[in-house]
Amino acid sequence: MASMLGLLEAREASAREGVAVLREEAARAAAALEAGEIELDRRVIAREELVEALAVAAEATTAATEAADAGETAPTPVPGPASASVSGAIVPPWREGLSVSVLSLDNQRILNVLQDRPGHEQMRAKDIAAALGIEATVAAKVEGVRSKAKRLAERGWLLQEASGAFSADRRLVASPGGGSSA
């Protein structure tokens, strides 16, 4: 009987070592994922800044050309967003007066689902996915929605509750154009 107990203890110790190794691997993978997301964010910001700068420069050139043709002085261009939402774009931090149109269409849809809830009730990612018409039975698709909602919460667009559910931040209000703005 003592040998059977010793055998079980040895197997338990082996399983503990395996779990410890897996935890270390998971921590390394999480760190690599975070570094990759930071790199991606930097690349997206760089591309967006370049597109915006080129749009402003093109606008200034066009205005200067038109003014020269008309014999006038060109007005100083006002920088603005180069485009509305871009699929896969990063989520800018929420700030007063920032319109939801700066978000990707997927993120806007998530915000709309949560804002349309009576009393801004909390929703879990699976319920948000179902409301968006996404197959809530497919774990990978629900995780995509959860990832987007978490990013929106990290940037102040949504509230993430301790339970893991999400709710619309009451700072978000409808804009005159019918869409929502923050």
N, C-alpha and C positions, 0 to 999 in steps of 0.2 A: 504494500500500500504506500509506503514511503517513497518508493521509486516512481510510482505513478504521480505523486504530488510533485516530486522533483522534476519529472518530465513536463508537467503542466506549467510549472514555474519557469522552466527554460524556454518553453514556447511563448509564454507571456513576455519574458524579457526580450525575446527575438522580435515579437510584434511591436513592443515599445520602441525598440531601435529603428524598426522600419517606419513607424509613424514619425519619429523624430527626423529621420532623413527626408521623408515626404514634406514635413512642415518646412524644413530648410529650403527644399526645392521650390515650394509654393511661395515662400518669402522672396527668393531670388526672382521667380517669375513675376511676382507682383511689382518688384522694384524695376524690372526690365520693362514691364508694361507701362508703368508710370513715366519712366524716362522716354519711352516711345511716344506716349501721348503728349508730353511736353515738347518733344521735337516736332511732332505733327502740328501742334498749336503754333509753334514758332514759324514753321513753314507757311501755314495758312495766313498768319498775320502778315508775313513778309509779302506774300502774293497780293493780299488785299490792299496793303499800303502802296505797292507798286501800281496796281490797277487804278487806285484812287489818284495817285500822283500823275499818272499818265492822262487820266480823264481831265484833271484840272489843267494840265499843261496844254492838252488839245483844245479845251474850252478857251483858254487864254489866247492861244494862237489864232483860233477862229475869230474871236472877238477883235483881236488886233488887226487881222486881215480885213475884216468887214469895216472896221473903223478907218483904216487907212484908205480903203476904197471910197468911203464916204467923206473922207477928209476930217474925221472926228478923232477925239481921244478915246481910246478903248477903256471901258469900265474895268475895275479890278474884279477878277472872278472870285466868287465865294465858294470855297471848297465844300463839297457835299459828298454823300455816299455814292460810290461808283455804281452800285447796283443794289437792288433790294435783297431779299434773302438768297443765299447760295447754299445749295444742298451740301451737307457735310461741313459747313463752315463752323467756326468756333462760336461759342456762346459768350457774348460780351457781358461784363458785369452789369446788373441792373442799376440804373441811376434815374433820378427824376427827369421826366421829359423824354426819355428814350422810348421810341415806338417799338412795338413787337415786330414791326416789319424788318428789323435788322436780324431777326432770327430766321433760321431755315423753315421751310414750310412744315416739315415734320414737327419741329419744336413749337411752331405756332398752333398746330393742330392739338398737341398735347395741352398747351395752355388753354385753348378754347374748350376742350373737354372738361377740364377742371373748373374753369370759370363758369361754365353753363350749369354746374351742379347747384341745386338749391342750397343756400347757406354755405357755399364753398365746402361741401362735405369732402372728407378725405377719401382717396381712392388708392387701391393697391395697383401695382404695375399691370397685373393680369387684367384687372377691370378696365384700366385705361386702354390697354391693347384691344380688348373686346369692344369698347366704345368707338375705337378708331377703325374697327372692321378688320383687325389683324387676328389671325388664328391664335387665340389665347392658350390653345392646347400645345402649341409648339414652343418649347422652353426657350430656344434661341431667339425667337421673335419677341417674346415677353422680356427677355434680358436686354434686347435692343431698346425697347421702350423704357425699361428701368434705367438703363445707362443714360438715355437722353433726359429723363426726368431728374435723375441725380445731378447731372450737369447743370440743369436749369435751377435746381435747388442750391447747388454750390455757388452759383452766380447771382442768387437773390431773386430769381424770377418766380420760384415756387417755394413752398414750405415743405420740408420733409419731416414728418412726425417721427417720434421715437419708435413707433411700431413699424416703420418702414413705409407707411402710406404717405401720399402726397396730397397737398391741397393748394388751391390758388392763393397767392399772396393778396391780401385785400388792397394793396397799393395799386394793383392793376385796374385800370378803368378803360371804358370804351372811348375811342378817339372819334372826332367828328366825322371821319371818313367811313365809320361803320366797323372798322377793325378795332383791335384793342391796342392800347398803348400803356406804357409804364410811367 
